Amino acid sequence: MKRIGIIIVILFCIIVGCKNVVANSKNTYLPHTTYNILYKFVPADPRPRTIQQPNGKMLTFYIKGDERISWCETLDGYTLLYGDSKHLEFACVDENGTLQPSGILACNEEERGEEELSFLMTIKKQLFFSKEQTDEMFKRFYRK
């Protein structure tokens, strides 16, 4: 019975293009291996979420990416990251090309004041992590 399960997993891997999944499964519990195959590469829920920021302004955003690399984005396309205060801030790129929180709390387009609007004029929409940042995220994910 165990051989049939392993054959099914191998066929599944061939069909969907998984690599090195069964290679490390020496007498491991098969459902755990199957769970790992299905768990990886799960995209974030595409539905928008709405929260209230500490400054009282509302923020509706999308979660992007998957369990390996993730970030948030406003409805109008600005990248968001969690800052030191554990709240969503507009993201910016530093002089080294590293994506980081800006320190400016994010809010919906219709609630933006002078501070948010001035800042957003200095950055592009849909910023993304540097290659070094994504490499580090992949390393952390696959060390588990």
Secondary structure, DSSP 8 states (H G I E B T S, - for coil): -HHHHHHHHHHHHHHHT--SSSTT-TT--HHHHHHHHHHTT-B---S-EEEE-TTS-EEEEEEEEBSSSEEEEETTS-EEEE-TTSSEEEEEE-TTS-EEEEEEE---GGG--HHHHHHHTTS-SS----HHHHHHHHHHHHH-
